[in-house]
């Protein structure tokens, strides 16, 4: 299981740094479309804890990040849990 902490998403740049270092995607991810497309590569369960902190710290962009994770769960069959 891969555990991400919304507390660590302090900026968009930091978020993408964490994504690339954690997932080791084939191509570096730097936007939401790229993140969605790259999540198809992930075979492990993803847990995002403190996901509401991403909203607090990134505002609307934090909400859009969570939408990408939820969309990946439904569309790509990626196993994602969002934990407060």
C-alpha positions as CSV (number, residue, x, y, z in Angstrom):
1,X,0.0,0.0,0.0
2,X,1.2,3.5,-0.9
3,X,0.2,6.1,1.8
4,X,0.1,9.8,0.9
5,X,-0.5,12.5,3.4
6,X,-2.5,15.6,2.4
7,X,-0.6,17.5,5.1
8,X,2.5,17.3,2.8
9,X,0.8,18.9,-0.2
10,X,1.9,22.4,0.6
11,X,2.1,23.6,-3.0
12,X,1.4,22.3,-6.5
13,X,5.2,21.9,-7.0
14,X,5.6,20.0,-3.8
15,X,2.6,17.8,-4.7
16,X,4.1,16.8,-8.0
17,X,7.5,16.2,-6.5
18,X,5.9,13.8,-4.0
19,X,3.9,12.0,-6.7
20,X,7.0,11.5,-8.9
21,X,9.2,10.4,-6.1
22,X,6.6,8.1,-4.6
23,X,5.3,6.4,-7.8
24,X,8.3,6.5,-10.1
25,X,6.1,7.0,-13.1
26,X,7.5,6.2,-16.5
27,X,7.1,9.9,-17.4
28,X,7.4,12.8,-15.0
29,X,4.0,14.1,-14.0
30,X,3.5,17.9,-13.8
31,X,-0.3,18.4,-14.3
32,X,-3.6,16.8,-13.4
33,X,-4.1,15.2,-16.8
34,X,-0.7,13.5,-16.6
35,X,-1.4,12.3,-13.1
36,X,-4.7,10.7,-14.2
37,X,-3.0,9.0,-17.2
38,X,-0.1,7.8,-15.0
39,X,-2.3,6.4,-12.2
40,X,-3.1,3.5,-14.6
41,X,0.5,2.3,-14.0
42,X,-0.2,1.9,-10.2
43,X,-1.1,-1.6,-9.1
44,X,-0.8,-1.0,-5.4
45,X,-3.6,0.4,-3.2
46,X,-3.3,4.1,-2.6
47,X,-4.4,5.7,0.6
48,X,-4.5,9.5,0.9
49,X,-4.8,10.4,4.6
50,X,-5.6,13.9,5.8
51,X,-7.0,14.6,2.3
52,X,-8.9,17.6,3.6
53,X,-5.6,19.3,4.4
54,X,-4.9,19.4,0.6
55,X,-8.1,21.5,0.3
56,X,-6.9,23.8,3.1
57,X,-3.4,24.3,1.6
58,X,-4.1,24.2,-2.1
59,X,-7.7,25.5,-2.3
60,X,-9.5,24.6,-5.5
61,X,-6.5,22.8,-6.9
62,X,-6.5,20.5,-3.8
63,X,-10.1,19.6,-4.6
64,X,-9.2,18.9,-8.2
65,X,-6.4,16.6,-7.1
66,X,-8.9,14.5,-5.1
67,X,-11.2,14.4,-8.0
68,X,-8.4,12.9,-10.1
69,X,-7.8,10.2,-7.5
70,X,-11.6,9.4,-7.3
71,X,-11.9,9.4,-11.1
72,X,-9.0,7.0,-11.3
73,X,-10.7,4.7,-8.9
74,X,-13.8,4.6,-11.0
75,X,-12.4,4.8,-14.5
76,X,-9.1,3.0,-14.2
77,X,-10.0,0.6,-11.4
78,X,-7.2,2.0,-9.3
79,X,-7.7,1.1,-5.6
80,X,-7.9,4.5,-3.7
81,X,-9.0,5.3,-0.2
82,X,-9.4,8.9,1.0
83,X,-9.1,9.2,4.8
84,X,-9.9,12.4,6.8
